[in-house]
Amino acid sequence: MKIALPSRQNMIDGHFGHCEYFTVLTVNDSNEIISQEVVESPAGCGCKSNIAGVLANMGVTLMLAGNMGQGAVNVLHTAGIEVLRGCSGDVTTVANAWLQGTLTDSGTSCSEHEHTCQHN
């Protein structure tokens, strides 16, 4: 399986549409991370870019993200990518927490597309 994480300086970026790049981790059947690659973030807004298709074509089936608007969640779901929001911290630490079953989706989406997310 492959997991994508919107990243900035090896940390989860707080907003999917503005990340520097995506860290894509390949996980084996034993839930071990066996490889890591970087996918450049497209220019502009994440939900209106082709990133969902690019990641889906790479085999990504899960995105562990900080926050994103519902439009981005919908685009990713349409591409076959499950989304778990509310993540923060080092990308490898976050991925390992998910692999150990200790992460849950925050259920919170950005309500505005003006890039001024209100975090509770």
Backbone as XML, in Angstrom:
<?xml version="1.0"?>
<chain id="A" units="angstrom">
  <residue number="1" name="MET">
    <atom name="N" x="0.849" y="-1.182" z="0.000"/>
    <atom name="CA" x="0.000" y="0.000" z="0.000"/>
    <atom name="C" x="0.881" y="1.227" z="0.000"/>
  </residue>
  <residue number="2" name="LYS">
    <atom name="N" x="0.330" y="2.322" z="-0.514"/>
    <atom name="CA" x="1.045" y="3.596" z="-0.510"/>
    <atom name="C" x="0.225" y="4.649" z="0.220"/>
  </residue>
  <residue number="3" name="ILE">
    <atom name="N" x="0.941" y="5.437" z="1.019"/>
    <atom name="CA" x="0.341" y="6.501" z="1.815"/>
    <atom name="C" x="0.976" y="7.817" z="1.395"/>
  </residue>
  <residue number="4" name="ALA">
    <atom name="N" x="0.164" y="8.845" z="1.167"/>
    <atom name="CA" x="0.682" y="10.178" z="0.845"/>
    <atom name="C" x="0.464" y="11.104" z="2.043"/>
  </residue>
  <residue number="5" name="LEU">
    <atom name="N" x="1.449" y="11.957" z="2.290"/>
    <atom name="CA" x="1.359" y="12.925" z="3.384"/>
    <atom name="C" x="1.762" y="14.295" z="2.857"/>
  </residue>
  <residue number="6" name="PRO">
    <atom name="N" x="0.854" y="15.290" z="2.873"/>
    <atom name="CA" x="1.225" y="16.644" z="2.461"/>
    <atom name="C" x="2.305" y="17.150" z="3.417"/>
  </residue>
  <residue number="7" name="SER">
    <atom name="N" x="3.451" y="17.567" z="2.866"/>
    <atom name="CA" x="4.616" y="17.819" z="3.709"/>
    <atom name="C" x="5.248" y="19.190" z="3.496"/>
  </residue>
  <residue number="8" name="ARG">
    <atom name="N" x="5.906" y="19.636" z="4.551"/>
    <atom name="CA" x="6.721" y="20.845" z="4.538"/>
    <atom name="C" x="7.851" y="20.593" z="5.532"/>
  </residue>
  <residue number="9" name="GLN">
    <atom name="N" x="9.071" y="20.548" z="5.028"/>
    <atom name="CA" x="10.253" y="20.314" z="5.860"/>
    <atom name="C" x="10.117" y="19.046" z="6.699"/>
  </residue>
  <residue number="10" name="ASN">
    <atom name="N" x="9.665" y="17.968" z="6.065"/>
    <atom name="CA" x="9.521" y="16.647" z="6.662"/>
    <atom name="C" x="8.457" y="16.572" z="7.758"/>
  </residue>
  <residue number="11" name="MET">
    <atom name="N" x="7.604" y="17.584" z="7.819"/>
    <atom name="CA" x="6.503" y="17.610" z="8.773"/>
    <atom name="C" x="5.196" y="17.640" z="7.982"/>
  </residue>
  <residue number="12" name="ILE">
    <atom name="N" x="4.096" y="17.187" z="8.619"/>
    <atom name="CA" x="2.781" y="17.302" z="7.983"/>
    <atom name="C" x="2.476" y="18.786" z="7.813"/>
  </residue>
  <residue number="13" name="ASP">
    <atom name="N" x="2.107" y="19.185" z="6.602"/>
    <atom name="CA" x="1.726" y="20.571" z="6.365"/>
    <atom name="C" x="0.294" y="20.751" z="6.874"/>
  </residue>
  <residue number="14" name="GLY">
    <atom name="N" x="0.034" y="21.842" z="7.552"/>
    <atom name="CA" x="-1.279" y="22.093" z="8.126"/>
    <atom name="C" x="-2.383" y="22.271" z="7.109"/>
  </residue>
  <residue number="15" name="HIS">
    <atom name="N" x="-2.043" y="22.521" z="5.845"/>
    <atom name="CA" x="-3.067" y="22.716" z="4.824"/>
    <atom name="C" x="-2.648" y="22.028" z="3.534"/>
  </residue>
  <residue number="16" name="PHE">
    <atom name="N" x="-3.377" y="21.005" z="3.172"/>
    <atom name="CA" x="-3.117" y="20.173" z="1.997"/>
    <atom name="C" x="-2.789" y="20.981" z="0.744"/>
  </residue>
  <residue number="17" name="GLY">
    <atom name="N" x="-3.559" y="22.005" z="0.439"/>
    <atom name="CA" x="-3.423" y="22.745" z="-0.813"/>
    <atom name="C" x="-2.215" y="23.637" z="-0.904"/>
  </residue>
  <residue number="18" name="HIS">
    <atom name="N" x="-1.444" y="23.752" z="0.170"/>
    <atom name="CA" x="-0.295" y="24.649" z="0.154"/>
    <atom name="C" x="1.003" y="23.961" z="0.549"/>
  </residue>
  <residue number="19" name="CYS">
    <atom name="N" x="1.009" y="22.627" z="0.547"/>
    <atom name="CA" x="2.212" y="21.921" z="0.974"/>
    <atom name="C" x="3.337" y="22.111" z="-0.035"/>
  </residue>
  <residue number="20" name="GLU">
    <atom name="N" x="4.587" y="21.950" z="0.435"/>
    <atom name="CA" x="5.750" y="22.052" z="-0.445"/>
    <atom name="C" x="5.849" y="20.842" z="-1.369"/>
  </residue>
  <residue number="21" name="TYR">
    <atom name="N" x="5.502" y="19.680" z="-0.830"/>
    <atom name="CA" x="5.603" y="18.424" z="-1.572"/>
    <atom name="C" x="4.768" y="17.369" z="-0.849"/>
  </residue>
  <residue number="22" name="PHE">
    <atom name="N" x="4.619" y="16.212" z="-1.481"/>
    <atom name="CA" x="3.939" y="15.084" z="-0.859"/>
    <atom name="C" x="4.974" y="13.995" z="-0.598"/>
  </residue>
  <residue number="23" name="THR">
    <atom name="N" x="5.006" y="13.507" z="0.623"/>
    <atom name="CA" x="5.825" y="12.345" z="0.946"/>
    <atom name="C" x="4.959" y="11.125" z="0.677"/>
  </residue>
  <residue number="24" name="VAL">
    <atom name="N" x="5.458" y="10.212" z="-0.149"/>
    <atom name="CA" x="4.716" y="8.989" z="-0.465"/>
    <atom name="C" x="5.501" y="7.816" z="0.101"/>
  </residue>
  <residue number="25" name="LEU">
    <atom name="N" x="4.861" y="7.111" z="1.018"/>
    <atom name="CA" x="5.482" y="5.970" z="1.684"/>
    <atom name="C" x="4.874" y="4.678" z="1.172"/>
  </residue>
  <residue number="26" name="THR">
    <atom name="N" x="5.712" y="3.699" z="0.896"/>
    <atom name="CA" x="5.252" y="2.371" z="0.521"/>
    <atom name="C" x="5.346" y="1.488" z="1.751"/>
  </residue>
  <residue number="27" name="VAL">
    <atom name="N" x="4.260" y="0.776" z="2.044"/>
    <atom name="CA" x="4.158" y="-0.066" z="3.231"/>
    <atom name="C" x="3.960" y="-1.509" z="2.769"/>
  </residue>
  <residue number="28" name="ASN">
    <atom name="N" x="4.704" y="-2.433" z="3.395"/>
    <atom name="CA" x="4.560" y="-3.844" z="3.023"/>
    <atom name="C" x="3.432" y="-4.507" z="3.814"/>
  </residue>
  <residue number="29" name="ASP">
    <atom name="N" x="3.230" y="-5.802" z="3.583"/>
    <atom name="CA" x="2.141" y="-6.534" z="4.228"/>
    <atom name="C" x="2.328" y="-6.677" z="5.741"/>
  </residue>
  <residue number="30" name="SER">
    <atom name="N" x="3.540" y="-6.402" z="6.220"/>
    <atom name="CA" x="3.819" y="-6.462" z="7.661"/>
    <atom name="C" x="3.695" y="-5.093" z="8.324"/>
  </residue>
  <residue number="31" name="ASN">
    <atom name="N" x="3.089" y="-4.134" z="7.591"/>
    <atom name="CA" x="2.920" y="-2.760" z="8.082"/>
    <atom name="C" x="4.242" y="-2.071" z="8.395"/>
  </residue>
  <residue number="32" name="GLU">
    <atom name="N" x="5.241" y="-2.344" z="7.560"/>
    <atom name="CA" x="6.538" y="-1.684" z="7.691"/>
    <atom name="C" x="6.737" y="-0.758" z="6.504"/>
  </residue>
  <residue number="33" name="ILE">
    <atom name="N" x="7.253" y="0.436" z="6.769"/>
    <atom name="CA" x="7.572" y="1.367" z="5.692"/>
    <atom name="C" x="8.831" y="0.864" z="5.007"/>
  </residue>
  <residue number="34" name="ILE">
    <atom name="N" x="8.721" y="0.585" z="3.700"/>
    <atom name="CA" x="9.872" y="0.022" z="2.990"/>
    <atom name="C" x="10.493" y="1.002" z="1.998"/>
  </residue>
  <residue number="35" name="SER">
    <atom name="N" x="9.781" y="2.082" z="1.658"/>
    <atom name="CA" x="10.396" y="3.095" z="0.797"/>
    <atom name="C" x="9.672" y="4.423" z="0.959"/>
  </residue>
  <residue number="36" name="GLN">
    <atom name="N" x="10.383" y="5.472" z="0.567"/>
    <atom name="CA" x="9.843" y="6.830" z="0.662"/>
    <atom name="C" x="10.249" y="7.583" z="-0.592"/>
  </residue>
  <residue number="37" name="GLU">
    <atom name="N" x="9.308" y="8.329" z="-1.157"/>
    <atom name="CA" x="9.626" y="9.184" z="-2.297"/>
    <atom name="C" x="8.919" y="10.514" z="-2.133"/>
  </residue>
  <residue number="38" name="VAL">
    <atom name="N" x="9.404" y="11.495" z="-2.873"/>
    <atom name="CA" x="8.846" y="12.842" z="-2.816"/>
    <atom name="C" x="8.173" y="13.149" z="-4.147"/>
  </residue>
  <residue number="39" name="VAL">
    <atom name="N" x="6.951" y="13.673" z="-4.068"/>
    <atom name="CA" x="6.216" y="14.104" z="-5.252"/>
    <atom name="C" x="6.019" y="15.603" z="-5.116"/>
  </residue>
  <residue number="40" name="GLU">
    <atom name="N" x="6.487" y="16.345" z="-6.095"/>
    <atom name="CA" x="6.362" y="17.806" z="-6.047"/>
    <atom name="C" x="4.897" y="18.212" z="-6.025"/>
  </residue>
  <residue number="41" name="SER">
    <atom name="N" x="4.609" y="19.226" z="-5.246"/>
    <atom name="CA" x="3.254" y="19.760" z="-5.167"/>
    <atom name="C" x="2.972" y="20.601" z="-6.404"/>
  </residue>
  <residue number="42" name="PRO">
    <atom name="N" x="1.774" y="20.468" z="-6.980"/>
    <atom name="CA" x="1.442" y="21.293" z="-8.142"/>
    <atom name="C" x="1.241" y="22.747" z="-7.733"/>
  </residue>
  <residue number="43" name="ALA">
    <atom name="N" x="1.423" y="23.633" z="-8.674"/>
    <atom name="CA" x="1.168" y="25.051" z="-8.411"/>
    <atom name="C" x="-0.328" y="25.262" z="-8.233"/>
  </residue>
  <residue number="44" name="GLY">
    <atom name="N" x="-0.686" y="26.185" z="-7.379"/>
    <atom name="CA" x="-2.101" y="26.503" z="-7.190"/>
    <atom name="C" x="-2.753" y="25.645" z="-6.128"/>
  </residue>
  <residue number="45" name="CYS">
    <atom name="N" x="-4.042" y="25.693" z="-6.117"/>
    <atom name="CA" x="-4.833" y="25.020" z="-5.090"/>
    <atom name="C" x="-4.836" y="23.511" z="-5.296"/>
  </residue>
  <residue number="46" name="GLY">
    <atom name="N" x="-4.662" y="22.766" z="-4.213"/>
    <atom name="CA" x="-4.612" y="21.311" z="-4.293"/>
    <atom name="C" x="-5.844" y="20.668" z="-4.877"/>
  </residue>
  <residue number="47" name="CYS">
    <atom name="N" x="-7.043" y="21.137" z="-4.492"/>
    <atom name="CA" x="-8.263" y="20.471" z="-4.949"/>
    <atom name="C" x="-8.549" y="20.730" z="-6.415"/>
  </residue>
  <residue number="48" name="LYS">
    <atom name="N" x="-7.953" y="21.773" z="-6.987"/>
    <atom name="CA" x="-8.192" y="22.077" z="-8.399"/>
    <atom name="C" x="-7.029" y="21.625" z="-9.284"/>
  </residue>
  <residue number="49" name="SER">
    <atom name="N" x="-6.025" y="21.006" z="-8.687"/>
    <atom name="CA" x="-4.886" y="20.516" z="-9.450"/>
    <atom name="C" x="-5.139" y="19.062" z="-9.857"/>
  </residue>
  <residue number="50" name="ASN">
    <atom name="N" x="-4.135" y="18.475" z="-10.480"/>
    <atom name="CA" x="-4.241" y="17.068" z="-10.886"/>
    <atom name="C" x="-3.594" y="16.133" z="-9.872"/>
  </residue>
  <residue number="51" name="ILE">
    <atom name="N" x="-3.286" y="16.614" z="-8.673"/>
    <atom name="CA" x="-2.524" y="15.807" z="-7.714"/>
    <atom name="C" x="-3.262" y="14.538" z="-7.303"/>
  </residue>
  <residue number="52" name="ALA">
    <atom name="N" x="-4.576" y="14.566" z="-7.186"/>
    <atom name="CA" x="-5.311" y="13.356" z="-6.804"/>
    <atom name="C" x="-5.086" y="12.251" z="-7.835"/>
  </residue>
  <residue number="53" name="GLY">
    <atom name="N" x="-5.162" y="12.592" z="-9.109"/>
    <atom name="CA" x="-4.924" y="11.612" z="-10.162"/>
    <atom name="C" x="-3.490" y="11.126" z="-10.194"/>
  </residue>
  <residue number="54" name="VAL">
    <atom name="N" x="-2.545" y="12.035" z="-10.005"/>
    <atom name="CA" x="-1.130" y="11.664" z="-9.990"/>
    <atom name="C" x="-0.868" y="10.662" z="-8.865"/>
  </residue>
  <residue number="55" name="LEU">
    <atom name="N" x="-1.359" y="10.973" z="-7.672"/>
    <atom name="CA" x="-1.143" y="10.078" z="-6.530"/>
    <atom name="C" x="-1.858" y="8.746" z="-6.723"/>
  </residue>
  <residue number="56" name="ALA">
    <atom name="N" x="-3.099" y="8.785" z="-7.223"/>
    <atom name="CA" x="-3.844" y="7.546" z="-7.464"/>
    <atom name="C" x="-3.121" y="6.669" z="-8.482"/>
  </residue>
  <residue number="57" name="ASN">
    <atom name="N" x="-2.564" y="7.280" z="-9.541"/>
    <atom name="CA" x="-1.832" y="6.519" z="-10.556"/>
    <atom name="C" x="-0.569" y="5.886" z="-9.990"/>
  </residue>
  <residue number="58" name="MET">
    <atom name="N" x="-0.037" y="6.464" z="-8.918"/>
    <atom name="CA" x="1.137" y="5.891" z="-8.249"/>
    <atom name="C" x="0.752" y="4.741" z="-7.325"/>
  </residue>
  <residue number="59" name="GLY">
    <atom name="N" x="-0.553" y="4.569" z="-7.088"/>
    <atom name="CA" x="-1.005" y="3.509" z="-6.207"/>
    <atom name="C" x="-1.349" y="3.971" z="-4.800"/>
  </residue>
  <residue number="60" name="VAL">
    <atom name="N" x="-1.389" y="5.292" z="-4.567"/>
    <atom name="CA" x="-1.736" y="5.813" z="-3.249"/>
    <atom name="C" x="-3.208" y="5.531" z="-2.972"/>
  </residue>
  <residue number="61" name="THR">
    <atom name="N" x="-3.486" y="4.999" z="-1.780"/>
    <atom name="CA" x="-4.864" y="4.716" z="-1.387"/>
    <atom name="C" x="-5.255" y="5.418" z="-0.088"/>
  </residue>
  <residue number="62" name="LEU">
    <atom name="N" x="-4.300" y="6.116" z="0.546"/>
    <atom name="CA" x="-4.563" y="6.802" z="1.803"/>
    <atom name="C" x="-3.762" y="8.089" z="1.879"/>
  </residue>
  <residue number="63" name="MET">
    <atom name="N" x="-4.401" y="9.166" z="2.340"/>
    <atom name="CA" x="-3.689" y="10.407" z="2.615"/>
    <atom name="C" x="-3.864" y="10.741" z="4.084"/>
  </residue>
  <residue number="64" name="LEU">
    <atom name="N" x="-2.748" y="10.965" z="4.762"/>
    <atom name="CA" x="-2.738" y="11.408" z="6.153"/>
    <atom name="C" x="-2.417" y="12.890" z="6.112"/>
  </residue>
  <residue number="65" name="ALA">
    <atom name="N" x="-3.390" y="13.732" z="6.441"/>
    <atom name="CA" x="-3.260" y="15.173" z="6.222"/>
    <atom name="C" x="-3.530" y="15.965" z="7.495"/>
  </residue>
  <residue number="66" name="GLY">
    <atom name="N" x="-3.110" y="17.220" z="7.456"/>
    <atom name="CA" x="-3.428" y="18.138" z="8.538"/>
    <atom name="C" x="-4.874" y="18.563" z="8.411"/>
  </residue>
  <residue number="67" name="ASN">
    <atom name="N" x="-5.130" y="19.506" z="7.535"/>
    <atom name="CA" x="-6.485" y="19.982" z="7.307"/>
    <atom name="C" x="-6.662" y="20.225" z="5.822"/>
  </residue>
  <residue number="68" name="MET">
    <atom name="N" x="-7.895" y="20.156" z="5.374"/>
    <atom name="CA" x="-8.207" y="20.438" z="3.972"/>
    <atom name="C" x="-9.689" y="20.712" z="3.862"/>
  </residue>
  <residue number="69" name="GLY">
    <atom name="N" x="-10.055" y="21.380" z="2.802"/>
    <atom name="CA" x="-11.458" y="21.661" z="2.546"/>
    <atom name="C" x="-12.199" y="20.427" z="2.076"/>
  </residue>
  <residue number="70" name="GLN">
    <atom name="N" x="-13.521" y="20.478" z="2.174"/>
    <atom name="CA" x="-14.333" y="19.335" z="1.767"/>
    <atom name="C" x="-14.199" y="19.057" z="0.274"/>
  </residue>
  <residue number="71" name="GLY">
    <atom name="N" x="-13.961" y="20.096" z="-0.533"/>
    <atom name="CA" x="-13.762" y="19.888" z="-1.969"/>
    <atom name="C" x="-12.575" y="18.990" z="-2.243"/>
  </residue>
  <residue number="72" name="ALA">
    <atom name="N" x="-11.484" y="19.203" z="-1.523"/>
    <atom name="CA" x="-10.292" y="18.367" z="-1.691"/>
    <atom name="C" x="-10.574" y="16.938" z="-1.233"/>
  </residue>
  <residue number="73" name="VAL">
    <atom name="N" x="-11.281" y="16.783" z="-0.119"/>
    <atom name="CA" x="-11.644" y="15.452" z="0.362"/>
    <atom name="C" x="-12.444" y="14.726" z="-0.718"/>
  </residue>
  <residue number="74" name="ASN">
    <atom name="N" x="-13.416" y="15.416" z="-1.313"/>
    <atom name="CA" x="-14.256" y="14.809" z="-2.353"/>
    <atom name="C" x="-13.442" y="14.396" z="-3.566"/>
  </residue>
  <residue number="75" name="VAL">
    <atom name="N" x="-12.520" y="15.262" z="-4.005"/>
    <atom name="CA" x="-11.683" y="14.956" z="-5.170"/>
    <atom name="C" x="-10.815" y="13.732" z="-4.888"/>
  </residue>
  <residue number="76" name="LEU">
    <atom name="N" x="-10.236" y="13.672" z="-3.704"/>
    <atom name="CA" x="-9.396" y="12.531" z="-3.344"/>
    <atom name="C" x="-10.216" y="11.250" z="-3.250"/>
  </residue>
  <residue number="77" name="HIS">
    <atom name="N" x="-11.397" y="11.328" z="-2.640"/>
    <atom name="CA" x="-12.263" y="10.141" z="-2.553"/>
    <atom name="C" x="-12.638" y="9.639" z="-3.936"/>
  </residue>
  <residue number="78" name="THR">
    <atom name="N" x="-12.951" y="10.559" z="-4.846"/>
    <atom name="CA" x="-13.304" y="10.182" z="-6.218"/>
    <atom name="C" x="-12.142" y="9.453" z="-6.899"/>
  </residue>
  <residue number="79" name="ALA">
    <atom name="N" x="-10.916" y="9.825" z="-6.539"/>
    <atom name="CA" x="-9.726" y="9.182" z="-7.111"/>
    <atom name="C" x="-9.383" y="7.878" z="-6.394"/>
  </residue>
  <residue number="80" name="GLY">
    <atom name="N" x="-10.178" y="7.503" z="-5.383"/>
    <atom name="CA" x="-9.935" y="6.255" z="-4.672"/>
    <atom name="C" x="-8.973" y="6.381" z="-3.506"/>
  </residue>
  <residue number="81" name="ILE">
    <atom name="N" x="-8.782" y="7.618" z="-3.015"/>
    <atom name="CA" x="-7.863" y="7.858" z="-1.912"/>
    <atom name="C" x="-8.652" y="8.217" z="-0.660"/>
  </residue>
  <residue number="82" name="GLU">
    <atom name="N" x="-8.511" y="7.393" z="0.376"/>
    <atom name="CA" x="-9.128" y="7.664" z="1.670"/>
    <atom name="C" x="-8.352" y="8.796" z="2.334"/>
  </residue>
  <residue number="83" name="VAL">
    <atom name="N" x="-9.040" y="9.637" z="3.093"/>
    <atom name="CA" x="-8.403" y="10.787" z="3.734"/>
    <atom name="C" x="-8.597" y="10.715" z="5.242"/>
  </residue>
  <residue number="84" name="LEU">
    <atom name="N" x="-7.513" y="10.920" z="5.971"/>
    <atom name="CA" x="-7.573" y="11.025" z="7.418"/>
    <atom name="C" x="-7.000" y="12.392" z="7.778"/>
  </residue>
  <residue number="85" name="ARG">
    <atom name="N" x="-7.848" y="13.275" z="8.350"/>
    <atom name="CA" x="-7.453" y="14.647" z="8.668"/>
    <atom name="C" x="-7.101" y="14.796" z="10.143"/>
  </residue>
  <residue number="86" name="GLY">
    <atom name="N" x="-6.458" y="15.906" z="10.459"/>
    <atom name="CA" x="-6.121" y="16.217" z="11.841"/>
    <atom name="C" x="-4.746" y="15.751" z="12.256"/>
  </residue>
  <residue number="87" name="CYS">
    <atom name="N" x="-3.913" y="15.343" z="11.295"/>
    <atom name="CA" x="-2.570" y="14.864" z="11.609"/>
    <atom name="C" x="-1.598" y="16.035" z="11.749"/>
  </residue>
  <residue number="88" name="SER">
    <atom name="N" x="-0.575" y="15.853" z="12.567"/>
    <atom name="CA" x="0.484" y="16.854" z="12.677"/>
    <atom name="C" x="1.748" y="16.172" z="13.173"/>
  </residue>
  <residue number="89" name="GLY">
    <atom name="N" x="2.882" y="16.795" z="12.842"/>
    <atom name="CA" x="4.165" y="16.266" z="13.297"/>
    <atom name="C" x="4.990" y="15.682" z="12.165"/>
  </residue>
  <residue number="90" name="ASP">
    <atom name="N" x="6.028" y="14.981" z="12.541"/>
    <atom name="CA" x="6.953" y="14.343" z="11.603"/>
    <atom name="C" x="6.220" y="13.313" z="10.750"/>
  </residue>
  <residue number="91" name="VAL">
    <atom name="N" x="6.471" y="13.310" z="9.441"/>
    <atom name="CA" x="5.715" y="12.437" z="8.531"/>
    <atom name="C" x="5.881" y="10.956" z="8.863"/>
  </residue>
  <residue number="92" name="THR">
    <atom name="N" x="7.080" y="10.529" z="9.198"/>
    <atom name="CA" x="7.292" y="9.116" z="9.508"/>
    <atom name="C" x="6.610" y="8.739" z="10.820"/>
  </residue>
  <residue number="93" name="THR">
    <atom name="N" x="6.669" y="9.619" z="11.803"/>
    <atom name="CA" x="6.004" y="9.372" z="13.085"/>
    <atom name="C" x="4.501" y="9.254" z="12.895"/>
  </residue>
  <residue number="94" name="VAL">
    <atom name="N" x="3.924" y="10.148" z="12.087"/>
    <atom name="CA" x="2.485" y="10.112" z="11.816"/>
    <atom name="C" x="2.115" y="8.816" z="11.098"/>
  </residue>
  <residue number="95" name="ALA">
    <atom name="N" x="2.895" y="8.445" z="10.088"/>
    <atom name="CA" x="2.605" y="7.212" z="9.350"/>
    <atom name="C" x="2.683" y="5.997" z="10.266"/>
  </residue>
  <residue number="96" name="ASN">
    <atom name="N" x="3.690" y="5.948" z="11.105"/>
    <atom name="CA" x="3.821" y="4.816" z="12.025"/>
    <atom name="C" x="2.672" y="4.774" z="13.026"/>
  </residue>
  <residue number="97" name="ALA">
    <atom name="N" x="2.206" y="5.935" z="13.470"/>
    <atom name="CA" x="1.056" y="5.973" z="14.379"/>
    <atom name="C" x="-0.178" y="5.400" z="13.686"/>
  </residue>
  <residue number="98" name="TRP">
    <atom name="N" x="-0.378" y="5.732" z="12.400"/>
    <atom name="CA" x="-1.515" y="5.177" z="11.665"/>
    <atom name="C" x="-1.353" y="3.662" z="11.521"/>
  </residue>
  <residue number="99" name="LEU">
    <atom name="N" x="-0.150" y="3.221" z="11.198"/>
    <atom name="CA" x="0.098" y="1.790" z="11.026"/>
    <atom name="C" x="-0.140" y="1.022" z="12.321"/>
  </residue>
  <residue number="100" name="GLN">
    <atom name="N" x="0.050" y="1.679" z="13.454"/>
    <atom name="CA" x="-0.185" y="1.049" z="14.757"/>
    <atom name="C" x="-1.640" y="1.198" z="15.203"/>
  </residue>
  <residue number="101" name="GLY">
    <atom name="N" x="-2.453" y="1.900" z="14.398"/>
    <atom name="CA" x="-3.870" y="2.026" z="14.700"/>
    <atom name="C" x="-4.203" y="3.076" z="15.739"/>
  </residue>
  <residue number="102" name="THR">
    <atom name="N" x="-3.310" y="4.058" z="15.924"/>
    <atom name="CA" x="-3.553" y="5.055" z="16.971"/>
    <atom name="C" x="-4.024" y="6.408" z="16.444"/>
  </residue>
  <residue number="103" name="LEU">
    <atom name="N" x="-4.275" y="6.520" z="15.144"/>
    <atom name="CA" x="-4.780" y="7.782" z="14.568"/>
    <atom name="C" x="-6.236" y="7.625" z="14.167"/>
  </residue>
  <residue number="104" name="THR">
    <atom name="N" x="-7.006" y="8.694" z="14.362"/>
    <atom name="CA" x="-8.375" y="8.732" z="13.867"/>
    <atom name="C" x="-8.597" y="10.055" z="13.161"/>
  </residue>
  <residue number="105" name="ASP">
    <atom name="N" x="-9.551" y="10.074" z="12.258"/>
    <atom name="CA" x="-9.856" y="11.282" z="11.502"/>
    <atom name="C" x="-10.479" y="12.328" z="12.421"/>
  </residue>
  <residue number="106" name="SER">
    <atom name="N" x="-10.044" y="13.570" z="12.276"/>
    <atom name="CA" x="-10.598" y="14.648" z="13.099"/>
    <atom name="C" x="-12.013" y="15.004" z="12.677"/>
  </residue>
  <residue number="107" name="GLY">
    <atom name="N" x="-12.369" y="14.674" z="11.420"/>
    <atom name="CA" x="-13.697" y="15.011" z="10.921"/>
    <atom name="C" x="-13.861" y="16.482" z="10.625"/>
  </residue>
  <residue number="108" name="THR">
    <atom name="N" x="-12.784" y="17.254" z="10.749"/>
    <atom name="CA" x="-12.849" y="18.697" z="10.565"/>
    <atom name="C" x="-12.310" y="19.068" z="9.191"/>
  </residue>
  <residue number="109" name="SER">
    <atom name="N" x="-13.080" y="19.851" z="8.465"/>
    <atom name="CA" x="-12.641" y="20.370" z="7.174"/>
    <atom name="C" x="-12.595" y="21.884" z="7.254"/>
  </residue>
  <residue number="110" name="CYS">
    <atom name="N" x="-11.751" y="22.460" z="6.429"/>
    <atom name="CA" x="-11.752" y="23.910" z="6.306"/>
    <atom name="C" x="-13.095" y="24.305" z="5.705"/>
  </residue>
  <residue number="111" name="SER">
    <atom name="N" x="-13.750" y="25.268" z="6.308"/>
    <atom name="CA" x="-15.052" y="25.668" z="5.793"/>
    <atom name="C" x="-14.921" y="26.753" z="4.742"/>
  </residue>
  <residue number="112" name="GLU">
    <atom name="N" x="-13.810" y="27.404" z="4.701"/>
    <atom name="CA" x="-13.562" y="28.469" z="3.728"/>
    <atom name="C" x="-12.500" y="28.009" z="2.756"/>
  </residue>
  <residue number="113" name="HIS">
    <atom name="N" x="-12.565" y="28.507" z="1.561"/>
    <atom name="CA" x="-11.520" y="28.209" z="0.588"/>
    <atom name="C" x="-10.590" y="29.402" z="0.474"/>
  </residue>
  <residue number="114" name="GLU">
    <atom name="N" x="-10.680" y="30.330" z="1.377"/>
    <atom name="CA" x="-9.872" y="31.552" z="1.314"/>
    <atom name="C" x="-8.531" y="31.373" z="2.010"/>
  </residue>
  <residue number="115" name="HIS">
    <atom name="N" x="-8.187" y="30.130" z="2.366"/>
    <atom name="CA" x="-6.896" y="29.821" z="2.956"/>
    <atom name="C" x="-6.698" y="30.460" z="4.314"/>
  </residue>
  <residue number="116" name="THR">
    <atom name="N" x="-7.768" y="30.626" z="5.060"/>
    <atom name="CA" x="-7.678" y="31.135" z="6.419"/>
    <atom name="C" x="-8.415" y="30.169" z="7.337"/>
  </residue>
  <residue number="117" name="CYS">
    <atom name="N" x="-7.951" y="28.943" z="7.376"/>
    <atom name="CA" x="-8.611" y="27.913" z="8.171"/>
    <atom name="C" x="-8.645" y="28.307" z="9.627"/>
  </residue>
  <residue number="118" name="GLN">
    <atom name="N" x="-9.760" y="28.054" z="10.236"/>
    <atom name="CA" x="-9.910" y="28.291" z="11.672"/>
    <atom name="C" x="-9.732" y="26.965" z="12.373"/>
  </residue>
  <residue number="119" name="HIS">
    <atom name="N" x="-8.712" y="26.849" z="13.155"/>
    <atom name="CA" x="-8.452" y="25.612" z="13.884"/>
    <atom name="C" x="-9.035" y="25.733" z="15.278"/>
  </residue>
  <residue number="120" name="ASN">
    <atom name="N" x="-9.797" y="24.744" z="15.666"/>
    <atom name="CA" x="-10.417" y="24.750" z="16.998"/>
    <atom name="C" x="-9.461" y="24.247" z="18.043"/>
  </residue>
</chain>
